[in-house]
């Protein structure tokens, strides 16, 4: 499993909160859709770091 950097988590959270699709988030962050799905399912993780 590839770790997410704090900057990537912050960017994912911003994209998630502004209603971007999972494909758009994956493309923006250069991540797989599965990776984004896993992380986006629990956005609170990104906020706690």
Secondary structure, DSSP 8 states (H G I E B T S, - for coil): -----HHHHHHHHHHHHTT--HHHHHHHHT--HHHHHHHHTTHHHHHH-
